[in-house]
Amino acid sequence: MSTTATLKPGNQLWGIYYTDREYAREMGDPLRTVVEAPTKLAAEETATRLGFNDPWAHPVTAEQAQQAHWLPENRPAHRQGLAHKPTRGVRV
């Protein structure tokens, strides 16, 4: 996502922050990322799909978006693996 690009009609930029406000204060309340979505709920769902735990969305400007820790276009390809290796069968 380019912060200089034109937003799709009906969408706006949403900053994604930590839900746990005490933890956020300890971390300096960083802007974790920015997503483009039509609603707060859609923005939080998008952030969850991107791998952010407990996201909290808040509207931001393009200037504020440049302060994000990372933007989706800059994130390297990420593939979630299985939590454990699959077995090839049961050996007795």
N, C-alpha and C positions, 0 to 999 in steps of 0.2 A: 504494500500500500504506500503510495506516495502522498506525503502531506501537502504537496502542491497540486495534486490532481483534483479534478472536479468531483464532488460527491455525487453519487447516484441520487436521482430525485427521491425524496422521502427519507433519505438516510442522513445521519449526522455522525460526527466523531465522538467516540466514547472512550474515556480513559479508564483503564482497568487498574484498580488498587486492591490492596489486601482488605478482606472483610474484617479480620480481627484488628480493630482500631488500636488496641494497646500495642500489639506487635508492630503495626504500621508506624506508630509514633516512635517506637524504639529503632526502627529501621530508617527513620527520616521521612516516612510517608512517601515512598517512591512511586512514581507513575510506572507501573510494570510494563504496560503495552498500550496500544491504541487500536481499536477496531472500528469499522464502519458498520452501522446497523440502524434500522428504523426505530427500535425501542430499547429501553434499558434491559429488559428481559432477554431480547435477542442478542444484545451485546454480551451479556453475562454468559449466555449459552455458547456463543462463539468463542469466548475466552476459555471456557471449560474445554471445548473441543481442541483448542490450541495447546492444552496441557496446564492451564493455570488452575490451581486449587482455590476454592472459595473466592471467586472473583467478585468485586464490587464495582459496578460501572457508574461513571459520572460524566456528564457532557464536558468536552474540552474543545478548545480552539485549535486551529492548525499550528499556531505558534507554541501552544502548550504541548502539542503532540510531539514536537521535535525533542522534548526533554525525556521521552520514554526510554526505558532501559533497552528495549529493542522493539522493532516494528516487524510485523509478520513477514514482509518481503525480505528482511535481513536474516531471518532465522534459517539455519541450515536445515536441509531435509531431515525429518525426524520420523523414525519408524518405531512404533511401540512393539517391543518383543513380548513373548510370553513370560509369565512370572517364573516358569520352570521349564526345564528341557522336556520335550515329549519323550516318552519311553518307546522303545521298539518292540516291546512285548514283555511278557512275564517269563522269567527264567526260573526254573525250579532245580 
